[in-house]
Structures are given as C-alpha cells and as structure tokens.
Amino acid sequence: MDLDPDEMKKVGNRLKRAQGQLAAVVRMVDEGADCADVVTQLSAVSKALDRAGFAVIASGVKQCLADEDNGEADLQKLEKLFLSLA
C-alpha cells in the first residue's frame, strides 16, 4: 500500500518537531530540570508521536478504501497497527 506523499510530508514534519522536543527533554534531564517540567515535556513528545502514528494509519485507511482490491487484508493490518498505538 502506498501512502499519500503529501500526508507523509506532514507526518515527517510532525516527527521532526517531536525529535526536537525529545532532544530538549534529554537536555532537561541532563541539566537536572524540575521533574514536573520533564514529565510535561515528555507528555508533549508522546502526544506528538501518537498523532503522527494516527495520521499514518488514517492515510492508510483512506488508501485502502480507495483501493478495494486489497481492502480487507490491508484494513486488518491497519486495525492491528491502530491498536498498537492505543
């Protein structure tokens, strides 16, 4: 299944932002930042990664629905992937 390149570009941008957020969290830990601040930033990174994963799955679902030849098998794969993020 091929995913929409425009959607994947958005996902890539989201992942790059999450990567920057994660680097900031690592710096915070290394510098001994306040625990609550570290946890807050970790939560933001986690949500960003979840959103990226859901965007990939949503793009896959759209593709599966558009391509009915492989729809059932791909939808089962996508359901499994979706549940892995839950």
LUMROVEX-567451 format. One record per atom (N, C-alpha, C): y, z, x; residue number from 1; residue in three letters; atom name. Coordinates in steps of 0.001 Angstrom, whole numbers, plus 524288, in hexadecimal, padded with zeros to 5 digits. Layout:
+-------+-------+-------+------+-------+-------+
!     y !     z !     x ! rodo ! lumnu ! rokol !
+-------+-------+-------+------+-------+-------+
!     Y !     Z !     X !  NUM !   ALA !    CA !
...
+-------+-------+-------+------+-------+-------+
This chain:
+-------+-------+-------+------+-------+-------+
!     y !     z !     x ! rodo ! lumnu ! rokol !
+-------+-------+-------+------+-------+-------+
! 7FB75 ! 80000 ! 80347 !    1 !   MET !     N !
! 80000 ! 80000 ! 80000 !    1 !   MET !    CA !
! 804D2 ! 80000 ! 8037A !    1 !   MET !     C !
! 80865 ! 7FC6B ! 80265 !    2 !   ASP !     N !
! 80D4D ! 7FC1E ! 80543 !    2 !   ASP !    CA !
! 81178 ! 7FF10 ! 8023D !    2 !   ASP !     C !
! 81444 ! 8025F ! 804F3 !    3 !   LEU !     N !
! 81867 ! 80562 ! 80278 !    3 !   LEU !    CA !
! 81D92 ! 80285 ! 802F7 !    3 !   LEU !     C !
! 82103 ! 80359 ! 7FF3D !    4 !   ASP !     N !
! 8261D ! 800D4 ! 7FF0F !    4 !   ASP !    CA !
! 82938 ! 8021F ! 80401 !    4 !   ASP !     C !
! 82A9A ! 7FE2A ! 8071F !    5 !   PRO !     N !
! 82D6C ! 7FF22 ! 80C0B !    5 !   PRO !    CA !
! 832A8 ! 801EA ! 80B38 !    5 !   PRO !     C !
! 83565 ! 800B4 ! 806F6 !    6 !   ASP !     N !
! 83A62 ! 8035E ! 805F5 !    6 !   ASP !    CA !
! 83988 ! 8092B ! 804EF !    6 !   ASP !     C !
! 83582 ! 80A5D ! 801EC !    7 !   GLU !     N !
! 83442 ! 80FDC ! 800DF !    7 !   GLU !    CA !
! 83290 ! 812A4 ! 805DD !    7 !   GLU !     C !
! 82F85 ! 80FFC ! 80912 !    8 !   MET !     N !
! 82DA8 ! 8126A ! 80DDE !    8 !   MET !    CA !
! 83215 ! 81343 ! 811C9 !    8 !   MET !     C !
! 83616 ! 80FFA ! 81195 !    9 !   LYS !     N !
! 83AA9 ! 810D2 ! 814E9 !    9 !   LYS !    CA !
! 83D5A ! 815E5 ! 81357 !    9 !   LYS !     C !
! 83DCB ! 816CE ! 80E2F !   10 !   LYS !     N !
! 84018 ! 81BA6 ! 80C3C !   10 !   LYS !    CA !
! 83CCB ! 82057 ! 80DE3 !   10 !   LYS !     C !
! 837AB ! 81FBA ! 80D8B !   11 !   VAL !     N !
! 83424 ! 823F3 ! 80F2C !   11 !   VAL !    CA !
! 834D2 ! 82502 ! 81500 !   11 !   VAL !     C !
! 83528 ! 820D4 ! 8181B !   12 !   GLY !     N !
! 835F9 ! 8217A ! 81DBC !   12 !   GLY !    CA !
! 83AFE ! 82468 ! 81EE4 !   12 !   GLY !     C !
! 83F26 ! 82323 ! 81C13 !   13 !   ASN !     N !
! 8441A ! 825E9 ! 81CD5 !   13 !   ASN !    CA !
! 8439B ! 82BA7 ! 81B61 !   13 !   ASN !     C !
! 840D1 ! 82CB2 ! 8172A !   14 !   ARG !     N !
! 84001 ! 8321A ! 8157A !   14 !   ARG !    CA !
! 83CE2 ! 83520 ! 81998 !   14 !   ARG !     C !
! 838F8 ! 83297 ! 81BC5 !   15 !   LEU !     N !
! 835C8 ! 83528 ! 81FCD !   15 !   LEU !    CA !
! 838EB ! 83622 ! 824CB !   15 !   LEU !     C !
! 83C65 ! 8328F ! 82616 !   16 !   LYS !     N !
! 83FBA ! 8335B ! 82AB6 !   16 !   LYS !    CA !
! 8435F ! 83800 ! 829E6 !   16 !   LYS !     C !
! 84571 ! 83890 ! 82522 !   17 !   ARG !     N !
! 848B3 ! 83D28 ! 82401 !   17 !   ARG !    CA !
! 84576 ! 84227 ! 82467 !   17 !   ARG !     C !
! 840B0 ! 841FB ! 82252 !   18 !   ALA !     N !
! 83D44 ! 84693 ! 8229E !   18 !   ALA !    CA !
! 83BFB ! 847DD ! 82845 !   18 !   ALA !     C !
! 83B4C ! 843D7 ! 82B73 !   19 !   GLN !     N !
! 83A36 ! 844A6 ! 83101 !   19 !   GLN !    CA !
! 83ECA ! 84783 ! 83393 !   19 !   GLN !     C !
! 84385 ! 845EC ! 8323A !   20 !   GLY !     N !
! 84824 ! 84896 ! 83453 !   20 !   GLY !    CA !
! 84876 ! 84E36 ! 83275 !   20 !   GLY !     C !
! 8473A ! 84F0E ! 82D7B !   21 !   GLN !     N !
! 84735 ! 85460 ! 82B66 !   21 !   GLN !    CA !
! 8432C ! 857B9 ! 82E37 !   21 !   GLN !     C !
! 83E9C ! 8557E ! 82F2A !   22 !   LEU !     N !
! 83A7C ! 85870 ! 831CE !   22 !   LEU !    CA !
! 83C12 ! 859C8 ! 83764 !   22 !   LEU !     C !
! 83E8A ! 85627 ! 83A0C !   23 !   ALA !     N !
! 8406C ! 85740 ! 83F5B !   23 !   ALA !    CA !
! 84451 ! 85BC6 ! 83F44 !   23 !   ALA !     C !
! 84797 ! 85BE4 ! 83B44 !   24 !   ALA !     N !
! 84B5B ! 8602F ! 83ABC !   24 !   ALA !    CA !
! 8488E ! 8655F ! 839D9 !   24 !   ALA !     C !
! 84458 ! 86546 ! 836CD !   25 !   VAL !     N !
! 8415A ! 86A15 ! 835D3 !   25 !   VAL !    CA !
! 83EDF ! 86BF7 ! 83AE7 !   25 !   VAL !     C !
! 83CCC ! 86870 ! 83DF2 !   26 !   VAL !     N !
! 83A70 ! 869E9 ! 842F7 !   26 !   VAL !    CA !
! 83E91 ! 86C79 ! 8466E !   26 !   VAL !     C !
! 84336 ! 86A2A ! 8469B !   27 !   ARG !     N !
! 84776 ! 86C86 ! 849B1 !   27 !   ARG !    CA !
! 848C7 ! 871F2 ! 847AB !   27 !   ARG !     C !
! 848ED ! 8727C ! 84285 !   28 !   MET !     N !
! 84A25 ! 87797 ! 8403F !   28 !   MET !    CA !
! 84625 ! 87BAB ! 841ED !   28 !   MET !     C !
! 8412D ! 87A32 ! 841C4 !   29 !   VAL !     N !
! 83D08 ! 87DD2 ! 84357 !   29 !   VAL !    CA !
! 83D98 ! 87F2C ! 8491E !   29 !   VAL !     C !
! 83E78 ! 87B2E ! 84C5D !   30 !   ASP !     N !
! 83F0D ! 87C0F ! 851FE !   30 !   ASP !    CA !
! 843AF ! 87F92 ! 85344 !   30 !   ASP !     C !
! 847C6 ! 87F2D ! 8500A !   31 !   GLU !     N !
! 84C85 ! 8823D ! 850F9 !   31 !   GLU !    CA !
! 84C73 ! 88782 ! 84E36 !   31 !   GLU !     C !
! 84839 ! 888A8 ! 84B74 !   32 !   GLY !     N !
! 847B6 ! 88DB6 ! 848D9 !   32 !   GLY !    CA !
! 84B1B ! 88E41 ! 84405 !   32 !   GLY !     C !
! 84BAF ! 88A19 ! 84114 !   33 !   ALA !     N !
! 84EEC ! 88A3F ! 83C5B !   33 !   ALA !    CA !
! 84CA1 ! 88DFC ! 83850 !   33 !   ALA !     C !
! 84FD9 ! 88F5E ! 8349D !   34 !   ASP !     N !
! 84E50 ! 892D7 ! 83060 !   34 !   ASP !    CA !
! 849A3 ! 8909C ! 82D62 !   34 !   ASP !     C !
! 845F6 ! 893EF ! 82C21 !   35 !   CYS !     N !
! 84129 ! 8925A ! 8297C !   35 !   CYS !    CA !
! 84245 ! 88F83 ! 82458 !   35 !   CYS !     C !
! 845CA ! 89185 ! 82144 !   36 !   ALA !     N !
! 846FE ! 88F29 ! 81C2E !   36 !   ALA !    CA !
! 84928 ! 889A8 ! 81CE1 !   36 !   ALA !     C !
! 84C69 ! 888E2 ! 820DC !   37 !   ASP !     N !
! 84E91 ! 883B0 ! 821DF !   37 !   ASP !    CA !
! 84A4A ! 87FDC ! 82386 !   37 !   ASP !     C !
! 846B7 ! 881AE ! 826C7 !   38 !   VAL !     N !
! 84265 ! 87E5E ! 82888 !   38 !   VAL !    CA !
! 83F05 ! 87CC8 ! 823DC !   38 !   VAL !     C !
! 83DB6 ! 88086 ! 82090 !   39 !   VAL !     N !
! 83A67 ! 87F6C ! 81C09 !   39 !   VAL !    CA !
! 83D2B ! 87BA9 ! 8184C !   39 !   VAL !     C !
! 84234 ! 87C6A ! 8178B !   40 !   THR !     N !
! 84536 ! 878E4 ! 81424 !   40 !   THR !    CA !
! 844FE ! 8734D ! 81630 !   40 !   THR !     C !
! 845B0 ! 872A4 ! 81B42 !   41 !   GLN !     N !
! 84589 ! 86D6B ! 81D8B !   41 !   GLN !    CA !
! 84007 ! 86B20 ! 81D73 !   41 !   GLN !     C !
! 83C20 ! 86E5E ! 81E47 !   42 !   LEU !     N !
! 836B9 ! 86C80 ! 81DE3 !   42 !   LEU !    CA !
! 83589 ! 86A93 ! 81860 !   42 !   LEU !     C !
! 8378F ! 86D56 ! 81485 !   43 !   SER !     N !
! 836D2 ! 86BB9 ! 80F19 !   43 !   SER !    CA !
! 83955 ! 86668 ! 80E32 !   43 !   SER !     C !
! 83DE3 ! 86586 ! 81061 !   44 !   ALA !     N !
! 8408D ! 8607D ! 80FC7 !   44 !   ALA !    CA !
! 83D6A ! 85C1B ! 81243 !   44 !   ALA !     C !
! 83B37 ! 85D19 ! 816D7 !   45 !   VAL !     N !
! 837FD ! 8592B ! 8197B !   45 !   VAL !    CA !
! 83324 ! 857FE ! 8163D !   45 !   VAL !     C !
! 830B7 ! 85C06 ! 81443 !   46 !   SER !     N !
! 82C01 ! 85B60 ! 8111A !   46 !   SER !    CA !
! 82D1B ! 85813 ! 80C43 !   46 !   SER !     C !
! 8316C ! 85923 ! 809A7 !   47 !   LYS !     N !
! 832D7 ! 8562C ! 804F6 !   47 !   LYS !    CA !
! 833F1 ! 85075 ! 80658 !   47 !   LYS !     C !
! 83685 ! 84F9A ! 80AC4 !   48 !   ALA !     N !
! 837AD ! 84A3E ! 80C69 !   48 !   ALA !    CA !
! 832A2 ! 84739 ! 80D6D !   48 !   ALA !     C !
! 82EDA ! 849B8 ! 80FE5 !   49 !   LEU !     N !
! 829DA ! 8472D ! 810F0 !   49 !   LEU !    CA !
! 826E4 ! 84622 ! 80BDF !   49 !   LEU !     C !
! 82707 ! 849E1 ! 8084E !   50 !   ASP !     N !
! 82475 ! 84918 ! 8033D !   50 !   ASP !    CA !
! 826DE ! 8447E ! 80055 !   50 !   ASP !     C !
! 82BFF ! 8443E ! 80057 !   51 !   ARG !     N !
! 82EA5 ! 83FEE ! 7FDA1 !   51 !   ARG !    CA !
! 82D34 ! 83AB0 ! 8000F !   51 !   ARG !     C !
! 82CCE ! 83A8B ! 8052A !   52 !   ALA !     N !
! 82B40 ! 835AB ! 807C7 !   52 !   ALA !    CA !
! 825B4 ! 8342B ! 80622 !   52 !   ALA !     C !
! 8222E ! 837F5 ! 80607 !   53 !   GLY !     N !
! 81CD1 ! 836E5 ! 8046C !   53 !   GLY !    CA !
! 81C81 ! 834FF ! 7FED3 !   53 !   GLY !     C !
! 81F71 ! 8377F ! 7FB58 !   54 !   PHE !     N !
! 81F66 ! 835D4 ! 7F5E2 !   54 !   PHE !    CA !
! 821BD ! 83066 ! 7F543 !   54 !   PHE !     C !
! 825A5 ! 82F24 ! 7F869 !   55 !   ALA !     N !
! 827F9 ! 829E9 ! 7F829 !   55 !   ALA !    CA !
! 82405 ! 825C3 ! 7F9D0 !   55 !   ALA !     C !
! 820E8 ! 826F1 ! 7FDC8 !   56 !   VAL !     N !
! 81CD3 ! 82343 ! 7FF7E !   56 !   VAL !    CA !
! 818DC ! 82285 ! 7FB1D !   56 !   VAL !     C !
! 8173A ! 826C3 ! 7F8B7 !   57 !   ILE !     N !
! 8135F ! 8266E ! 7F481 !   57 !   ILE !    CA !
! 8159D ! 82384 ! 7EFD2 !   57 !   ILE !     C !
! 81A80 ! 82495 ! 7EE74 !   58 !   ALA !     N !
! 81CEE ! 821E3 ! 7EA05 !   58 !   ALA !    CA !
! 81D2C ! 81C06 ! 7EB06 !   58 !   ALA !     C !
! 81E6F ! 81A8D ! 7EFC8 !   59 !   SER !     N !
! 81E8E ! 81500 ! 7F122 !   59 !   SER !    CA !
! 8191A ! 812A5 ! 7F0AB !   59 !   SER !     C !
! 81531 ! 81591 ! 7F255 !   60 !   GLY !     N !
! 80FCE ! 813C3 ! 7F1DB !   60 !   GLY !    CA !
! 80E18 ! 8131E ! 7EC43 !   60 !   GLY !     C !
! 80FB7 ! 816C6 ! 7E8E5 !   61 !   VAL !     N !
! 80E56 ! 81663 ! 7E358 !   61 !   VAL !    CA !
! 810D3 ! 81188 ! 7E0FF !   61 !   VAL !     C !
! 815CB ! 8109D ! 7E23B !   62 !   LYS !     N !
! 8185E ! 80BE7 ! 7E03C !   62 !   LYS !    CA !
! 8157C ! 8070A ! 7E205 !   62 !   LYS !     C !
! 813D6 ! 806FC ! 7E6EF !   63 !   GLN !     N !
! 81102 ! 8027C ! 7E906 !   63 !   GLN !    CA !
! 80BC3 ! 801CF ! 7E641 !   63 !   GLN !     C !
! 80906 ! 8061A ! 7E563 !   64 !   CYS !     N !
! 803F6 ! 805D6 ! 7E2BA !   64 !   CYS !    CA !
! 80486 ! 803BE ! 7DD2F !   64 !   CYS !     C !
! 80896 ! 8057D ! 7DA88 !   65 !   LEU !     N !
! 8095D ! 803C5 ! 7D52A !   65 !   LEU !    CA !
! 80AE5 ! 7FE07 ! 7D4FA !   65 !   LEU !     C !
! 80D8D ! 7FC34 ! 7D901 !   66 !   ALA !     N !
! 80F0B ! 7F6B4 ! 7D933 !   66 !   ALA !    CA !
! 80A66 ! 7F33E ! 7DA9B !   66 !   ALA !     C !
! 806C3 ! 7F561 ! 7DDA7 !   67 !   ASP !     N !
! 80231 ! 7F272 ! 7DF6D !   67 !   ASP !    CA !
! 7FD56 ! 7F4AD ! 7DCC9 !   67 !   ASP !     C !
! 7FC0C ! 7F2AD ! 7D844 !   68 !   GLU !     N !
! 7F7CB ! 7F4EB ! 7D52B !   68 !   GLU !    CA !
! 7F267 ! 7F3AD ! 7D74F !   68 !   GLU !     C !
! 7F1DE ! 7F035 ! 7DB1B !   69 !   ASP !     N !
! 7ECBE ! 7EEE2 ! 7DD50 !   69 !   ASP !    CA !
! 7EA35 ! 7F398 ! 7DFEE !   69 !   ASP !     C !
! 7ED3B ! 7F692 ! 7E2D8 !   70 !   ASN !     N !
! 7EB27 ! 7FB17 ! 7E5B1 !   70 !   ASN !    CA !
! 7ED14 ! 80037 ! 7E364 !   70 !   ASN !     C !
! 7EF52 ! 80005 ! 7DEC8 !   71 !   GLY !     N !
! 7F1F5 ! 80486 ! 7DC8A !   71 !   GLY !    CA !
! 7EEC8 ! 8097D ! 7DC3F !   71 !   GLY !     C !
! 7EA1F ! 80958 ! 7DA20 !   72 !   GLU !     N !
! 7E71A ! 80E29 ! 7D946 !   72 !   GLU !    CA !
! 7E5BE ! 810DD ! 7DE63 !   72 !   GLU !     C !
! 7E3CA ! 80DF5 ! 7E220 !   73 !   ALA !     N !
! 7E245 ! 81052 ! 7E71B !   73 !   ALA !    CA !
! 7E706 ! 81290 ! 7E9E0 !   73 !   ALA !     C !
! 7EB5D ! 80FA8 ! 7E9F0 !   74 !   ASP !     N !
! 7F009 ! 81182 ! 7EC8C !   74 !   ASP !    CA !
! 7F266 ! 8162A ! 7E9B7 !   74 !   ASP !     C !
! 7F24D ! 81624 ! 7E48A !   75 !   LEU !     N !
! 7F45F ! 81A97 ! 7E1A5 !   75 !   LEU !    CA !
! 7F14C ! 81F8D ! 7E2D0 !   75 !   LEU !     C !
! 7EC36 ! 81F1A ! 7E382 !   76 !   GLN !     N !
! 7E917 ! 823A9 ! 7E4E8 !   76 !   GLN !    CA !
! 7EAA4 ! 825B1 ! 7EA48 !   76 !   GLN !     C !
! 7EB81 ! 82216 ! 7EDF5 !   77 !   LYS !     N !
! 7ED4B ! 823AF ! 7F32A !   77 !   LYS !    CA !
! 7F299 ! 8265B ! 7F2D9 !   77 !   LYS !     C !
! 7F623 ! 82410 ! 7EFCD !   78 !   LEU !     N !
! 7FB5D ! 82644 ! 7EF4B !   78 !   LEU !    CA !
! 7FB3E ! 82B9D ! 7ECAD !   78 !   LEU !     C !
! 7F7D1 ! 82C3E ! 7E8D5 !   79 !   GLU !     N !
! 7F751 ! 83156 ! 7E651 !   79 !   GLU !    CA !
! 7F588 ! 8356E ! 7EA45 !   79 !   GLU !     C !
! 7F1DD ! 83402 ! 7ED7C !   80 !   LYS !     N !
! 7EFF9 ! 837A6 ! 7F182 !   80 !   LYS !    CA !
! 7F459 ! 83902 ! 7F551 !   80 !   LYS !     C !
! 7F764 ! 83510 ! 7F6DB !   81 !   LEU !     N !
! 7FBCC ! 83607 ! 7FA66 !   81 !   LEU !    CA !
! 7FFE9 ! 8397D ! 7F7D5 !   81 !   LEU !     C !
! 80105 ! 8385B ! 7F2E5 !   82 !   PHE !     N !
! 804CF ! 83B7D ! 7F00B !   82 !   PHE !    CA !
! 80313 ! 84131 ! 7EFED !   82 !   PHE !     C !
! 7FE32 ! 8421B ! 7EEC5 !   83 !   LEU !     N !
! 7FC34 ! 84775 ! 7EE82 !   83 !   LEU !    CA !
! 7FC4A ! 84A20 ! 7F3D4 !   83 !   LEU !     C !
! 7FBEF ! 8471C ! 7F7FD !   84 !   SER !     N !
! 7FC24 ! 8497E ! 7FD2E !   84 !   SER !    CA !
! 80197 ! 84B99 ! 7FE5E !   84 !   SER !     C !
! 80597 ! 8498D ! 7FBC0 !   85 !   LEU !     N !
! 80AEB ! 84B84 ! 7FC71 !   85 !   LEU !    CA !
! 80C2F ! 8501C ! 7F8E5 !   85 !   LEU !     C !
! 80917 ! 850C2 ! 7F4D1 !   86 !   ALA !     N !
! 80A44 ! 854D2 ! 7F0F2 !   86 !   ALA !    CA !
! 8091D ! 85A3F ! 7F30C !   86 !   ALA !     C !
+-------+-------+-------+------+-------+-------+
